Amino acid sequence: VSRLVILHEEAEDGNAMPDLTRPVGAVSRAVDNLIKVGYDTCHSSDDKILQQEMPPSLQRVEISSRSLEEACHILKSDPYSSAGRKKLIDGARGILQGTSALLLCFDESEVRKIIRGCKKVLDYLAVSEVIETMDDLSQFVRDITPWLTRVSKDVELRQQELTHVVHREILCRCMDSVKTLSPILVCAMKIFVQINEEGHQKGLAEAAENRNYLKERMTDEVNEIIRVLQLTTYDEDEWDSDNVTVMRKALSAAQSLLSAALDWLADPRGMPGAVGEKAIRRICDYSEKIASRSLPEDQFAIRHAVSEITSLTDAICELRRTGRYDNQGLAQNCATKIKDLVGTKESQGMLPHALLNAQRTGGQHPAHTVGGRLEQALRWLDNPGVDDGGLGLQAIRALTDEARKLADQLPPAERNRLHGLCSDVDRLANQLADLERRGLGNTPEAHAIRQQLRDKLRELADFMKKVLTDKVVEDFADITTPLKQFVDAVYAPPNLPHRQENFEDRAANLNDHATRWSSTGLLVAKCGPSKNKKTVEGLIDAATQVKNMTPQVVSAGKIRLHNDTDYANQHFDNLKREYSDALNRLRSFVDDAIDTGDFVRASETAMRRYTNRCEDAIREQQAQHMVDNTSQIARLGNRVLMSAKNEADNSEEPAFVQRVNTAASQLHSDVFEAGTSNVATGLAENLGIKVIRKRNGCYCADGSMNCDALCFPSGGCVC
């Protein structure tokens, strides 16, 4: 068919059309085969929407094929016939469009099939909260397992066909989460049933909370799979786009759906859930996206139109669902409103009008990260004669808003300095904006303010980066020990004195650390220097997961504390493993989001600070303080080694890799092998602390010191 189109274009230059008998015959045979397969597919499918939508597309292809044959006969007798050429191009275009419609019908049907499986899984998950006996649980597992297997297989095949990498990644990630969570959910349900049947009630509320949390997480993942399966456009780069670019893409997508929407409205028997109805819903979604970025007057008009179209579409669907097909009046009204919204060749439409207005006023918005906002602000300051529509001033205000949120998490001295910098920046920005409003933006006074503001902005950004890096160094020095201590408390022997009090202390300690980890992770995402969308969103997701999972891990630990059974052990181990993975993922994203050089320098400063505290502890004969500070130095050294290894692994420059590895090896030797372990042990003995060697080769203080071993890759250990 494409070859026929090329021949038509050549004929428009005055050339005679060649004999098309063979190529048109080939097209006709292919069309006949396609039509046969299409009708066979319709008859064998139980998808009513497919059965309704595919025949019109098949008929369109068949009619277009006949037009090609007629064009062939006309052009054979008159190679210059304009009527023949018109029939030729109309037939070719009809075949291409009809075939595309066929493929879309079939693809939509395949997606609906996968979604039906997903909804079946959601139905089973919904009843998980009412299962109270082992027999019911066994039946639940037998029922849900085949559907989980089917959905997993279908999603795996579907993601391989997708052209958008991000959509593939989301499907893979969600499906992996479902596979991971499903056995953990079943285990949590077993624990609940077991405690409920035994009747002692200890841990029953915690078991129910764990089960409900896991069910909700699985439900969210399956719903996300359903959402991504229905995506037809790729808008992942909108994060970095200005308003006009986003609006233009949304308008283009809405216009591409107009034909399908109008066809569905024109067919009084068009079924709810068909491609045409979905096209209307998507047009409304794109319109809302445009409205959210439009001027206020355009926003009101677009949202009012969307509301009317949605109401009319709902009414049409309700009538058709109940078998009433006398809805032509509603459909015509809806079609008119959609045309008025999207625009046609005859009328401009509200959406194109809103786009034009946004272009006239400048459609950019402040960036999503501190680094992006700083760039926008400096661009405004560096171009005094250019009207940026107020973007630079907006970026500065957004930047100081985030800085003030960060200040609330800092010690008093740093908080006061950050608030002072924000006040200075806001004052200078307002002065400059006032001068520009009065037409004095190019005066010496304005240039002086610009330079002051530029310096203050850089000082603010540098200080924010510094305090964030320092916070990361302190809060993420050790993410394993609080969890390890909690696990030890969970598995403490039943006859151990103060077992319950120790468990509560360790749980509170884990909660305290987890709060710092998650809040620092969110601060790094919102106030950090990273402008990478994937890193920032990964940080937010990981920090949120750590925050939400911490009470679940504590609940699972409490269940295990009071129920020494295989199910309780397995359940706690499952959640602990998932939690540990979330912590490591959070730390990895944090490390990616901050500058490695700044991190190493901040770690060095912290090591020096703890070294001074160590020396003070030795002078004052405070053994425990000496041990604590030495341990912190070792933890910080271990984190520097991790960063060095990450840099070396990600570099393709051999000389740089060698230098980093050499320095890391020296640090490892100094801190862990020849340095900290031996020094800490010797000093502890000098201060009168009994030091024992464990079987694993770690040096540990007497148990009365209440300290835990900290092990490193070297095999050494510092207490």
C-alpha positions as CSV (number, residue, x, y, z in Angstrom):
1,V,0.0,0.0,0.0
2,S,2.9,2.4,0.8
3,R,4.3,1.7,-2.7
4,L,1.0,2.6,-4.2
5,V,1.0,6.0,-2.4
6,I,4.5,6.7,-3.7
7,L,3.3,5.9,-7.3
8,H,0.4,8.3,-6.8
9,E,2.8,11.1,-5.6
10,E,5.0,10.5,-8.7
11,A,1.9,10.7,-10.9
12,E,1.0,14.1,-9.5
13,D,4.2,15.4,-11.1
14,G,2.7,14.6,-14.5
15,N,3.9,11.1,-15.0
16,A,1.6,8.4,-16.3
17,M,0.5,5.7,-13.8
18,P,2.1,2.3,-14.6
19,D,0.0,-0.9,-14.7
20,L,-1.0,-1.6,-11.1
21,T,-2.6,-5.0,-11.7
22,R,0.1,-7.0,-9.8
23,P,0.6,-4.7,-6.7
24,V,-3.2,-4.2,-6.3
25,G,-3.8,-7.9,-6.7
26,A,-1.2,-8.5,-3.9
27,V,-3.0,-6.0,-1.7
28,S,-6.4,-7.5,-2.4
29,R,-5.2,-11.0,-1.5
30,A,-3.6,-9.7,1.7
31,V,-6.9,-7.8,2.6
32,D,-9.0,-11.0,2.0
33,N,-6.7,-12.9,4.3
34,L,-6.9,-10.1,6.9
35,I,-10.7,-10.0,6.8
36,K,-10.9,-13.8,7.2
37,V,-8.6,-13.7,10.2
38,G,-10.4,-10.7,11.6
39,Y,-13.9,-12.3,11.5
40,D,-12.5,-15.5,12.9
41,T,-11.1,-13.5,15.8
42,C,-14.4,-11.8,16.4
43,H,-16.3,-15.1,16.4
44,S,-13.9,-16.9,18.8
45,S,-13.6,-14.0,21.3
46,D,-15.9,-13.4,24.2
47,D,-15.1,-9.7,24.3
48,K,-18.3,-8.0,23.3
49,I,-16.6,-4.6,22.7
50,L,-14.2,-6.3,20.2
51,Q,-17.1,-8.1,18.5
52,Q,-18.8,-4.7,18.0
53,E,-15.8,-2.6,17.0
54,M,-13.8,-4.9,14.7
55,P,-16.5,-5.5,12.0
56,P,-16.7,-1.8,11.0
57,S,-12.9,-1.6,10.6
58,L,-12.9,-4.8,8.6
59,Q,-15.7,-3.4,6.3
60,R,-13.7,-0.2,5.9
61,V,-10.6,-2.2,4.8
62,E,-12.7,-4.3,2.4
63,I,-14.4,-1.3,0.8
64,S,-11.1,0.5,0.4
65,S,-9.6,-2.6,-1.3
66,R,-12.5,-2.6,-3.8
67,S,-11.7,1.1,-4.4
68,L,-8.1,0.1,-5.2
69,E,-9.3,-2.5,-7.7
70,E,-11.6,0.0,-9.4
71,A,-8.8,2.6,-9.5
72,C,-6.6,-0.1,-11.1
73,H,-9.1,-0.7,-13.9
74,I,-9.6,3.1,-14.5
75,L,-5.9,3.8,-14.7
76,K,-5.2,0.9,-16.9
77,S,-7.4,2.4,-19.6
78,D,-6.4,6.0,-18.8
79,P,-3.0,6.3,-17.0
80,Y,-3.6,10.1,-16.6
81,S,-7.1,9.8,-15.1
82,S,-7.5,12.2,-12.1
83,A,-10.6,10.2,-10.9
84,G,-8.6,7.0,-11.0
85,R,-5.8,8.7,-9.0
86,K,-8.3,10.0,-6.4
87,K,-9.8,6.5,-6.0
88,L,-6.3,5.1,-5.7
89,I,-5.2,7.4,-2.9
90,D,-8.6,7.1,-1.1
91,G,-8.4,3.3,-1.2
92,A,-4.8,3.3,0.0
93,R,-5.5,5.7,2.8
94,G,-8.6,3.7,3.8
95,I,-6.7,0.5,4.0
96,L,-3.9,2.0,6.1
97,Q,-6.4,3.7,8.5
98,G,-8.7,0.6,8.7
99,T,-5.7,-1.6,9.4
100,S,-4.6,0.7,12.2
101,A,-8.1,0.7,13.6
102,L,-8.1,-3.1,13.5
103,L,-4.8,-3.3,15.3
104,L,-6.0,-0.8,17.9
105,C,-9.2,-2.9,18.5
106,F,-7.2,-6.0,19.0
107,D,-4.6,-4.4,21.2
108,E,-7.4,-2.8,23.4
109,S,-9.0,-6.2,23.7
110,E,-5.7,-7.8,24.8
111,V,-5.3,-5.0,27.4
112,R,-8.8,-5.6,28.7
113,K,-8.1,-9.3,29.0
114,I,-5.0,-8.6,31.2
115,I,-7.0,-6.0,33.3
116,R,-9.8,-8.6,33.8
117,G,-7.2,-10.8,35.4
118,C,-5.8,-7.9,37.5
119,K,-9.4,-7.1,38.7
120,K,-9.9,-10.8,39.7
121,V,-6.7,-10.6,41.8
122,L,-8.1,-7.4,43.4
123,D,-11.4,-9.2,44.2
124,Y,-9.5,-11.9,46.0
125,L,-7.3,-9.4,47.9
126,A,-10.5,-7.7,49.1
127,V,-11.7,-10.8,50.9
128,S,-8.3,-11.4,52.6
129,E,-9.4,-9.4,55.7
130,V,-12.4,-11.7,56.5
131,I,-10.5,-15.0,56.4
132,E,-10.3,-16.5,59.9
133,T,-9.8,-20.3,59.5
134,M,-7.0,-22.4,58.0
135,D,-9.5,-24.0,55.7
136,D,-10.6,-20.7,54.3
137,L,-7.0,-19.6,54.0
138,S,-6.1,-22.8,52.0
139,Q,-9.0,-22.1,49.7
140,F,-8.0,-18.5,49.3
141,V,-4.4,-19.6,48.3
142,R,-5.8,-22.1,45.8
143,D,-8.1,-19.5,44.3
144,I,-5.7,-16.6,43.9
145,T,-2.6,-18.5,42.9
146,P,-3.7,-19.3,39.3
147,W,-4.8,-15.7,38.7
148,L,-1.5,-14.3,40.0
149,T,0.4,-16.7,37.7
150,R,-1.7,-15.7,34.8
151,V,-1.4,-12.0,35.4
152,S,2.4,-12.4,35.9
153,K,2.7,-14.2,32.6
154,D,0.5,-11.7,30.7
155,V,2.2,-8.6,32.1
156,E,5.6,-10.1,31.3
157,L,4.6,-10.6,27.7
158,R,2.9,-7.2,27.5
159,Q,5.9,-5.3,28.8
160,Q,8.1,-6.8,26.1
161,E,5.8,-5.3,23.4
162,L,5.9,-1.7,24.8
163,T,8.0,0.9,23.1
164,H,8.2,3.2,26.1
165,V,11.1,2.1,28.4
166,V,9.7,3.9,31.5
167,H,6.3,2.1,31.1
168,R,8.2,-1.2,30.8
169,E,10.2,-0.5,33.9
170,I,7.0,0.4,35.9
171,L,5.3,-2.8,34.9
172,C,8.4,-4.9,35.8
173,R,8.8,-3.1,39.1
174,C,5.1,-3.5,40.1
175,M,5.0,-7.1,39.0
176,D,8.2,-7.9,41.0
177,S,6.6,-6.3,44.0
178,V,3.5,-8.4,43.7
179,K,5.5,-11.6,43.4
180,T,7.5,-10.6,46.5
181,L,4.5,-9.5,48.6
182,S,2.2,-12.3,47.8
183,P,4.0,-15.0,49.9
184,I,4.5,-12.4,52.7
185,L,0.8,-11.7,52.7
186,V,-0.1,-15.3,52.9
187,C,2.3,-15.8,55.8
188,A,0.8,-12.7,57.6
189,M,-2.7,-14.3,57.1
190,K,-1.4,-17.6,58.6
191,I,-0.2,-15.7,61.7
192,F,-3.5,-14.0,62.1
193,V,-5.5,-17.2,61.7
194,Q,-3.2,-19.1,64.1
195,I,-3.3,-16.5,66.9
196,N,-7.1,-16.1,66.4
197,E,-7.7,-19.9,66.6
198,E,-5.5,-20.2,69.7
199,G,-7.5,-17.5,71.4
200,H,-4.8,-15.9,73.6
201,Q,-5.1,-12.7,71.6
202,K,-1.5,-11.6,72.1
203,G,-0.3,-10.1,68.9
204,L,-3.7,-10.4,67.2
205,A,-4.1,-6.7,66.5
206,E,-0.5,-6.5,65.2
207,A,-1.1,-9.5,62.9
208,A,-4.3,-7.9,61.5
209,E,-2.4,-4.6,60.9
210,N,0.5,-6.4,59.1
211,R,-2.0,-8.3,56.9
212,N,-4.0,-5.2,56.0
213,Y,-0.8,-3.2,55.2
214,L,0.5,-6.0,52.9
215,K,-2.9,-6.3,51.2
216,E,-3.0,-2.5,50.6
217,R,0.5,-2.5,49.2
218,M,-0.4,-5.4,46.8
219,T,-3.6,-3.6,45.8
220,D,-1.7,-0.4,45.1
221,E,0.8,-2.3,42.9
222,V,-2.0,-4.1,40.9
223,N,-3.8,-0.8,40.4
224,E,-0.6,0.8,39.1
225,I,-0.3,-2.1,36.7
226,I,-3.8,-1.4,35.4
227,R,-3.1,2.3,35.1
228,V,0.1,1.8,33.1
229,L,-1.5,-0.9,30.8
230,Q,-4.0,1.7,29.7
231,L,-1.4,4.5,28.9
232,T,-1.2,5.3,25.3
233,T,1.1,8.3,25.3
234,Y,4.5,8.9,26.9
235,D,4.7,12.1,29.0
236,E,7.7,11.1,31.3
237,D,9.8,14.1,30.2
238,E,7.1,16.6,31.2
239,W,8.9,17.0,34.5
240,D,11.5,19.1,32.8
241,S,9.2,20.8,30.3
242,D,7.7,24.3,30.4
243,N,3.9,24.8,30.5
244,V,3.6,25.5,26.8
245,T,5.4,22.3,25.8
246,V,3.2,20.2,28.1
247,M,0.1,22.0,26.8
248,R,1.1,21.5,23.2
249,K,1.7,17.8,23.7
250,A,-1.6,17.4,25.5
251,L,-3.5,19.2,22.8
252,S,-1.9,17.1,20.1
253,A,-2.9,13.9,21.9
254,A,-6.5,15.2,22.4
255,Q,-6.8,16.1,18.7
256,S,-5.6,12.6,17.7
257,L,-8.5,11.1,19.8
258,L,-11.3,13.3,18.3
259,S,-12.2,11.0,15.4
260,A,-12.6,7.9,17.6
261,A,-14.7,9.9,20.0
262,L,-17.0,11.3,17.3
263,D,-17.4,7.9,15.7
264,W,-18.6,6.4,19.0
265,L,-21.1,9.2,19.6
266,A,-22.4,8.8,16.0
267,D,-23.1,5.1,16.6
268,P,-26.2,4.9,18.9
269,R,-25.3,1.3,19.7
270,G,-21.7,2.0,20.6
271,M,-21.0,0.2,23.9
272,P,-19.7,1.7,27.1
273,G,-16.0,0.9,27.6
274,A,-15.3,0.9,23.8
275,V,-12.4,2.7,22.3
276,G,-14.6,5.8,21.5
277,E,-15.8,6.2,25.0
278,K,-12.2,5.9,26.3
279,A,-11.2,8.5,23.8
280,I,-13.7,10.9,25.3
281,R,-12.4,10.2,28.8
282,R,-8.8,10.8,27.7
283,I,-9.7,14.0,25.9
284,C,-11.2,15.2,29.2
285,D,-8.0,14.2,31.0
286,Y,-5.8,16.0,28.5
287,S,-8.1,19.0,28.8
288,E,-7.7,19.1,32.5
289,K,-3.9,18.9,32.1
290,I,-4.1,21.9,29.8
291,A,-6.5,23.8,32.1
292,S,-4.1,23.4,35.1
293,R,-1.4,25.3,33.1
294,S,-3.7,27.9,31.5
295,L,-4.6,31.4,32.5
296,P,-7.5,31.7,35.0
297,E,-10.2,32.8,32.4
298,D,-9.2,29.8,30.1
299,Q,-9.2,27.4,33.1
300,F,-12.8,28.2,34.0
301,A,-14.1,27.8,30.4
302,I,-12.2,24.5,29.8
303,R,-13.2,22.9,33.2
304,H,-16.8,23.9,32.6
305,A,-16.8,22.3,29.2
306,V,-15.1,19.1,30.6
307,S,-17.7,18.9,33.3
308,E,-20.5,19.1,30.8
309,I,-18.9,16.5,28.4
310,T,-18.3,14.1,31.3
311,S,-22.0,14.4,32.5
312,L,-23.3,13.9,29.0
313,T,-21.0,10.9,28.4
314,D,-22.0,9.3,31.7
315,A,-25.7,9.7,30.7
316,I,-25.1,8.2,27.3
317,C,-23.2,5.2,28.8
318,E,-26.0,4.6,31.3
319,L,-28.7,4.6,28.5
320,R,-26.7,2.3,26.3
321,R,-25.8,0.0,29.2
322,T,-29.5,-0.5,29.9
323,G,-30.3,-1.2,26.2
324,R,-31.8,2.2,25.3
325,Y,-30.4,3.4,22.0
326,D,-32.5,6.5,21.6
327,N,-29.6,8.7,22.7
328,Q,-28.9,10.6,19.4
329,G,-29.9,14.0,20.9
330,L,-27.5,13.6,23.8
331,A,-24.8,12.3,21.5
332,Q,-25.1,15.2,19.1
333,N,-24.9,17.7,22.0
334,C,-21.8,15.9,23.4
335,A,-20.1,15.8,20.0
336,T,-20.7,19.6,19.5
337,K,-19.2,20.3,22.9
338,I,-16.2,18.1,22.2
339,K,-15.6,19.9,18.9
340,D,-15.9,23.3,20.6
341,L,-13.4,22.1,23.2
342,V,-10.7,20.5,21.0
343,G,-11.3,22.5,17.8
344,T,-11.9,21.5,14.2
345,K,-10.9,22.9,10.8
346,E,-14.0,25.2,11.0
347,S,-13.5,26.5,14.6
348,Q,-10.4,27.1,16.8
349,G,-11.6,25.5,20.0
350,M,-11.0,26.3,23.6
351,L,-7.8,24.2,24.0
352,P,-5.9,25.8,21.1
353,H,-7.1,29.2,22.3
354,A,-5.7,28.5,25.8
355,L,-2.4,27.4,24.3
356,L,-2.1,30.6,22.3
357,N,-2.8,32.7,25.4
358,A,-0.2,30.8,27.4
359,Q,2.4,31.3,24.6
360,R,1.8,35.1,24.7
361,T,2.3,35.4,28.4
362,G,5.2,32.9,28.7
363,G,4.3,29.4,29.8
364,Q,7.2,28.3,32.0
365,H,6.9,27.2,35.6
366,P,9.5,26.9,38.4
367,A,11.6,23.8,38.2
368,H,10.9,20.8,40.5
369,T,14.3,20.8,42.2
370,V,16.4,23.4,44.1
371,G,19.2,23.1,41.4
372,G,16.7,23.8,38.6
373,R,15.2,26.8,40.4
374,L,18.6,28.2,41.0
375,E,19.4,28.0,37.3
376,Q,16.1,29.8,36.5
377,A,16.8,32.5,39.0
378,L,20.4,33.1,37.7
379,R,19.1,33.2,34.1
380,W,16.7,36.0,35.1
381,L,19.5,37.9,36.8
382,D,22.0,37.4,33.9
383,N,19.5,38.7,31.3
384,P,18.2,42.1,32.6
385,G,16.6,43.1,29.3
386,V,14.6,39.9,28.8
387,D,11.0,39.5,30.1
388,D,10.8,36.0,31.5
389,G,7.1,36.4,32.6
390,G,8.1,36.5,36.3
391,L,9.6,33.0,36.2
392,G,12.9,34.0,37.8
393,L,11.1,35.7,40.7
394,Q,8.8,32.6,41.1
395,A,11.8,30.3,41.2
396,I,13.5,32.4,43.9
397,R,10.3,32.3,46.1
398,A,10.0,28.6,45.6
399,L,13.7,28.2,46.5
400,T,13.4,30.1,49.7
401,D,10.2,28.2,50.6
402,E,12.1,24.9,50.4
403,A,15.0,26.4,52.3
404,R,12.7,27.4,55.2
405,K,11.3,23.8,55.3
406,L,14.9,22.5,55.5
407,A,15.7,25.0,58.3
408,D,13.0,23.6,60.5
409,Q,14.9,20.3,60.6
410,L,18.3,21.9,61.6
411,P,19.9,22.8,65.0
412,P,19.3,26.4,66.2
413,A,22.6,27.9,64.8
414,E,22.2,26.5,61.3
415,R,18.5,27.2,61.4
416,N,19.0,30.9,62.2
417,R,21.6,31.3,59.5
418,L,19.4,29.7,56.9
419,H,16.4,31.9,57.8
420,G,18.7,34.9,57.6
421,L,19.8,34.0,54.1
422,C,16.2,33.4,53.0
423,S,15.2,36.9,54.3
424,D,18.1,38.5,52.5
425,V,17.3,36.8,49.2
426,D,13.6,37.7,49.5
427,R,14.4,41.3,50.3
428,L,16.8,41.7,47.4
429,A,14.5,39.9,44.9
430,N,11.5,42.1,45.9
431,Q,13.7,45.3,45.5
432,L,14.8,44.2,42.0
433,A,11.3,43.2,41.0
434,D,10.0,46.6,42.1
435,L,12.7,48.4,40.1
436,E,11.8,46.4,37.0
437,R,8.1,47.2,37.4
438,R,9.0,50.9,37.4
439,G,11.2,50.5,34.3
440,L,14.4,50.9,36.2
441,G,15.8,47.4,35.6
442,N,18.9,48.6,33.8
443,T,20.0,51.3,36.2
444,P,23.2,51.1,38.3
445,E,21.1,50.5,41.4
446,A,19.4,47.5,39.7
447,H,22.8,46.1,38.6
448,A,24.2,46.4,42.1
449,I,21.2,44.6,43.6
450,R,21.5,41.9,40.9
451,Q,25.1,41.2,41.9
452,Q,24.2,41.1,45.6
453,L,21.2,38.8,44.9
454,R,23.4,36.5,42.7
455,D,26.0,36.2,45.5
456,K,23.3,35.6,48.2
457,L,21.6,32.9,46.0
458,R,24.8,31.0,45.5
459,E,25.6,31.3,49.3
460,L,22.1,30.0,50.1
461,A,22.4,27.1,47.6
462,D,25.9,26.2,48.9
463,F,24.8,26.3,52.5
464,M,21.7,24.2,51.8
465,K,24.0,21.6,50.1
466,K,26.4,21.7,53.0
467,V,23.9,21.2,55.8
468,L,22.1,18.4,53.8
469,T,25.4,16.6,53.1
470,D,26.3,16.9,56.8
471,K,22.9,15.5,57.7
472,V,23.3,12.6,55.3
473,V,26.8,11.8,56.8
474,E,25.4,11.7,60.4
475,D,22.0,10.0,59.7
476,F,23.2,7.4,57.2
477,A,26.5,6.5,59.0
478,D,24.9,3.2,60.1
479,I,21.6,1.8,58.9
480,T,22.2,-1.8,60.1
481,T,22.9,-1.6,63.8
482,P,19.4,-0.2,64.9
483,L,17.7,-3.0,63.0
484,K,20.2,-5.6,64.2
485,Q,19.6,-4.6,67.8
486,F,15.9,-4.8,67.3
487,V,16.2,-8.3,65.8
488,D,18.3,-9.4,68.8
489,A,15.6,-8.1,71.1
490,V,12.9,-9.9,69.2
491,Y,14.8,-13.2,69.4
492,A,15.8,-12.8,73.1
493,P,15.1,-16.0,75.2
494,P,11.8,-15.9,77.0
495,N,13.4,-16.1,80.5
496,L,15.8,-13.2,79.9
497,P,15.3,-10.4,82.5
498,H,13.7,-7.2,81.3
499,R,13.0,-8.8,77.9
500,Q,9.8,-6.7,77.3
501,E,11.5,-3.4,78.3
502,N,14.5,-4.2,76.1
503,F,12.2,-4.9,73.2
504,E,10.4,-1.6,73.6
505,D,13.6,0.3,73.9
506,R,15.0,-1.2,70.7
507,A,11.7,-0.7,68.9
508,A,11.7,3.0,70.0
509,N,15.4,3.3,68.8
510,L,14.5,1.8,65.4
511,N,11.5,4.1,65.1
512,D,13.7,7.1,65.9
513,H,16.4,6.2,63.4
514,A,13.8,5.4,60.7
515,T,12.1,8.8,61.2
516,R,15.5,10.5,60.6
517,W,16.3,8.3,57.6
518,S,13.0,8.9,55.9
519,S,12.9,12.6,56.7
520,T,16.5,13.2,55.5
521,G,15.7,11.2,52.4
522,L,12.8,13.4,51.6
523,L,14.8,16.6,52.3
524,V,17.6,15.4,49.9
525,A,14.9,14.8,47.3
526,K,13.3,18.2,47.6
527,C,16.2,20.4,48.7
528,G,19.2,18.5,47.3
529,P,21.3,19.3,44.3
530,S,20.1,16.4,42.1
531,K,18.0,17.4,39.1
532,N,17.5,13.8,37.9
533,K,13.8,12.9,37.9
534,K,14.4,9.2,38.4
535,T,16.7,9.7,41.4
536,V,14.4,12.3,43.0
537,E,11.2,10.2,42.6
538,G,13.1,7.0,43.7
539,L,14.2,8.8,46.8
540,I,10.6,9.9,47.7
541,D,9.3,6.4,47.0
542,A,12.0,4.7,49.1
543,A,11.7,7.2,52.0
544,T,7.9,6.8,52.1
545,Q,8.3,3.0,52.1
546,V,10.7,3.1,55.0
547,K,8.4,5.4,56.9
548,N,5.4,3.1,56.3
549,M,7.2,-0.2,56.9
550,T,8.8,0.7,60.2
551,P,5.6,0.2,62.3
552,Q,4.9,-3.0,60.4
553,V,8.3,-4.4,61.2
554,V,7.8,-3.5,64.9
555,S,4.4,-5.2,64.9
556,A,5.9,-8.3,63.3
557,G,8.6,-8.3,66.0
558,K,6.0,-8.0,68.7
559,I,4.1,-11.0,67.2
560,R,7.3,-13.0,67.2
561,L,8.2,-11.9,70.8
562,H,5.0,-13.5,72.1
563,N,4.6,-16.4,69.6
564,D,7.7,-18.6,69.1
565,T,6.3,-20.5,66.1
566,D,7.6,-21.3,62.6
567,Y,4.9,-19.0,61.1
568,A,5.9,-16.1,63.4
569,N,9.6,-16.6,62.6
570,Q,9.0,-16.8,58.8
571,H,6.7,-13.7,58.9
572,F,9.1,-11.6,60.8
573,D,12.1,-12.7,58.6
574,N,10.1,-11.8,55.5
575,L,9.2,-8.3,56.7
576,K,12.7,-7.8,58.1
577,R,14.3,-8.7,54.7
578,E,11.9,-6.4,52.8
579,Y,12.6,-3.6,55.3
580,S,16.4,-4.1,55.0
581,D,16.1,-3.9,51.2
582,A,14.1,-0.7,51.4
583,L,16.8,0.8,53.7
584,N,19.6,-0.1,51.4
585,R,17.6,1.3,48.4
586,L,17.0,4.5,50.3
587,R,20.7,4.9,51.1
588,S,21.7,4.1,47.5
589,F,19.4,6.9,46.2
590,V,20.7,9.3,48.8
591,D,24.2,8.6,47.8
592,D,23.3,9.1,44.1
593,A,21.6,12.4,44.9
594,I,24.5,14.1,46.6
595,D,28.0,15.0,45.4
596,T,30.5,12.3,46.3
597,G,33.4,14.8,46.8
598,D,31.2,16.9,49.2
599,F,30.2,13.7,51.0
600,V,33.8,12.6,51.5
601,R,34.9,16.0,52.7
602,A,31.9,16.2,55.2
603,S,32.8,12.7,56.4
604,E,36.4,13.7,57.0
605,T,35.2,16.7,59.0
606,A,32.9,14.5,61.1
607,M,35.7,12.0,61.7
608,R,37.9,14.8,63.0
609,R,35.1,15.9,65.3
610,Y,34.6,12.4,66.7
611,T,38.4,12.1,67.0
612,N,38.5,15.2,69.2
613,R,35.7,13.8,71.3
614,C,37.6,10.5,71.6
615,E,40.6,12.4,73.0
616,D,38.4,14.2,75.4
617,A,36.9,10.9,76.6
618,I,40.4,9.5,77.1
619,R,41.5,12.5,79.1
620,E,38.4,12.3,81.3
621,Q,38.6,8.5,81.7
622,Q,35.1,8.1,80.1
623,A,35.4,4.6,78.6
624,Q,32.0,4.3,77.1
625,H,32.3,7.7,75.3
626,M,35.6,6.7,73.9
627,V,34.1,3.4,72.6
628,D,31.1,5.2,71.1
629,N,33.1,7.8,69.3
630,T,35.6,5.3,68.0
631,S,32.7,3.2,66.6
632,Q,31.3,6.3,64.8
633,I,34.7,7.0,63.2
634,A,34.8,3.4,61.9
635,R,31.2,3.7,60.6
636,L,32.1,6.9,58.8
637,G,35.2,5.3,57.3
638,N,33.1,2.4,56.1
639,R,30.7,4.8,54.4
640,V,33.6,6.6,52.6
641,L,34.8,3.2,51.4
642,M,31.4,2.4,50.0
643,S,31.3,5.7,48.1
644,A,34.8,5.2,46.8
645,K,33.8,1.7,45.5
646,N,30.7,3.1,43.9
647,E,32.8,5.8,42.1
648,A,35.3,3.3,40.9
649,D,32.7,0.9,39.7
650,N,30.9,3.7,37.7
651,S,34.1,5.2,36.1
652,E,35.5,4.3,32.8
653,E,38.8,6.1,33.4
654,P,41.5,3.5,34.4
655,A,43.9,6.0,36.0
656,F,41.1,7.5,38.1
657,V,39.9,4.0,39.2
658,Q,43.4,3.0,40.2
659,R,43.9,6.2,42.3
660,V,40.5,5.7,44.0
661,N,41.1,2.0,44.7
662,T,44.6,2.7,46.1
663,A,43.4,5.4,48.4
664,A,40.4,3.2,49.5
665,S,42.8,0.3,50.2
666,Q,45.0,2.6,52.4
667,L,41.9,3.9,54.3
668,H,40.7,0.4,54.8
669,S,44.1,-0.7,56.2
670,D,44.5,2.4,58.4
671,V,41.0,2.4,59.9
672,F,40.0,-1.2,60.2
673,E,43.1,-3.5,60.2
674,A,46.0,-1.6,61.7
675,G,44.1,1.3,63.2
676,T,40.8,1.7,64.9
677,S,40.2,-1.9,66.1
678,N,43.6,-2.3,67.8
679,V,43.7,1.2,69.2
680,A,40.2,1.0,70.6
681,T,40.9,-2.4,72.2
682,G,44.2,-1.2,73.7
683,L,42.7,2.0,75.0
684,A,39.7,0.2,76.5
685,E,42.1,-2.2,78.3
686,N,44.1,0.8,79.6
687,L,40.9,2.3,80.9
688,G,40.2,-0.8,82.8
689,I,37.5,-2.4,80.5
690,K,37.5,-6.1,80.3
691,V,37.9,-7.0,76.6
692,I,37.0,-10.5,75.2
693,R,37.5,-12.0,71.8
694,K,34.4,-13.6,70.3
695,R,34.6,-16.8,68.2
696,N,34.1,-14.8,65.0
697,G,37.3,-12.8,65.7
698,C,35.5,-9.6,66.7
699,Y,36.7,-7.6,69.7
700,C,33.9,-6.7,72.0
701,A,33.6,-5.0,75.4
702,D,32.2,-6.7,78.4
703,G,28.4,-7.2,78.2
704,S,28.0,-4.9,81.1
705,M,29.0,-2.1,78.7
706,N,25.8,-2.7,76.7
707,C,27.5,-2.2,73.4
708,D,27.1,-4.2,70.1
709,A,29.7,-5.4,67.7
710,L,30.1,-3.4,64.5
711,C,31.5,-5.7,61.7
712,F,33.1,-4.5,58.5
713,P,34.1,-6.2,55.2
714,S,37.6,-6.6,56.5
715,G,36.3,-9.0,59.2
716,G,37.4,-6.6,61.9
717,C,35.0,-5.2,64.4
718,V,34.8,-2.1,66.6
719,C,32.7,-1.8,69.8
